[in-house]
Amino acid sequence: MNRTSTLRYTFYGYLACSLALIATSLYTGHRATAISGHPHYMLTATHIFVEEHVAADNAADAAFDAALQEAGESTTIPVKRALFVLGFADVTGPVVIAGGCLLLTTGWWSRRRRRRLADSGSIGPNQV
């Protein structure tokens, strides 16, 4: 296998991993947004806060909740739920950009090396 096909397969691998990261980030962000009602797509999180109604466990809390409902106030409280979100800003974006830069640098270096060796005559055209 020559260097050109190796770089081509490396590019296909990079493309597949990048698309998988972006798809995972979009899916987990959309799922967290649907559950909580607030956008969760920029930063990675392992827990999100969801507004839920928690039933009162004594008469005083029940009376307080009833008074809040009469006044038109929300009786929900934020509850921490375990849910993984893969963020764009802190994981997906930097990994995709760094991988792309590494792949471009490797391709540039490989082409430069092949041209330099071909110009010096140390390798023949069928050895490239």
C-alpha positions in Angstrom: 0.0 0.0 0.0 1.5 3.3 -1.0 1.4 6.6 1.0 -1.4 8.1 -1.1 -3.8 5.4 -0.5 -2.9 5.4 3.2 -3.7 9.1 3.4 -6.9 8.5 1.5 -8.0 5.8 4.0 -7.0 8.1 6.9 -9.1 10.8 5.5 -12.1 8.5 5.2 -11.6 7.4 8.8 -11.3 11.0 9.9 -14.5 11.9 8.0 -16.4 8.9 9.5 -15.3 9.8 13.1 -16.1 13.5 12.6 -19.5 12.7 11.3 -20.1 10.3 14.2 -19.1 12.9 16.7 -21.3 15.6 15.1 -24.3 13.2 14.9 -23.8 12.1 18.5 -23.6 15.8 19.7 -26.7 16.7 17.7 -28.7 13.7 19.0 -27.7 14.1 22.7 -28.3 17.9 22.6 -31.7 17.5 20.9 -32.7 14.8 23.4 -31.7 17.0 26.4 -33.5 20.0 25.0 -36.7 18.0 24.4 -36.6 16.7 28.0 -35.7 19.9 29.8 -37.1 22.6 27.5 -33.8 24.5 27.6 -31.1 24.3 25.0 -28.2 21.9 25.9 -25.8 21.6 22.9 -22.8 23.7 23.5 -21.1 22.2 26.6 -20.7 18.6 27.6 -22.7 17.6 30.6 -23.5 14.3 32.5 -26.5 15.8 34.3 -29.2 18.2 33.4 -31.8 20.1 35.4 -35.4 19.3 34.6 -38.4 21.3 36.0 -40.6 18.7 37.7 -43.6 18.8 40.0 -42.7 17.0 43.3 -45.6 15.9 45.4 -45.7 17.4 48.9 -44.9 15.0 51.7 -46.7 16.9 54.5 -49.8 19.1 55.0 -47.8 22.4 55.3 -46.0 21.9 52.0 -49.3 20.9 50.3 -51.0 24.1 51.6 -48.1 26.2 50.4 -48.2 24.5 46.9 -52.0 25.2 46.8 -51.4 28.8 47.6 -48.8 29.1 44.9 -51.1 27.6 42.4 -53.9 30.0 43.3 -51.5 32.9 42.8 -50.6 31.6 39.4 -47.0 30.7 40.4 -45.2 27.5 39.2 -44.9 24.8 41.8 -42.2 22.9 39.9 -38.6 22.6 41.2 -35.4 21.9 39.3 -34.5 18.2 39.6 -31.0 16.9 38.6 -31.3 14.0 36.2 -28.5 11.9 34.8 -28.3 12.5 31.0 -25.2 12.6 28.9 -24.8 15.6 26.4 -21.8 15.7 24.1 -21.1 19.4 23.6 -20.1 21.3 20.4 -17.9 23.9 22.0 -15.8 21.8 24.3 -15.5 18.4 22.6 -16.9 18.0 19.0 -15.6 21.3 17.5 -12.1 21.2 18.8 -11.6 17.5 18.0 -12.9 17.9 14.4 -10.8 21.0 13.8 -7.7 19.5 15.4 -8.1 16.3 13.4 -8.6 18.2 10.1 -5.5 20.4 10.8 -3.5 17.3 11.6 -4.7 15.5 8.4 -3.9 18.6 6.2 -0.5 19.0 7.8 0.3 15.3 7.2 -0.9 15.5 3.6 1.2 18.6 3.0 4.3 17.0 4.5 3.8 13.8 2.6 3.5 15.6 -0.8 6.5 17.8 0.0 8.6 14.7 0.9 7.5 12.9 -2.3 8.3 15.9 -4.5 11.7 16.4 -2.8 12.6 12.7 -3.2 11.4 12.7 -6.9 13.3 15.8 -7.7 16.5 14.5 -6.2 16.2 11.3 -8.3 16.5 9.0 -5.2 13.2 7.3 -6.1 11.7 6.5 -9.5 8.2 7.5 -10.7 6.8 4.0 -10.0 8.1 4.0 -6.4 6.0 7.1 -5.4 
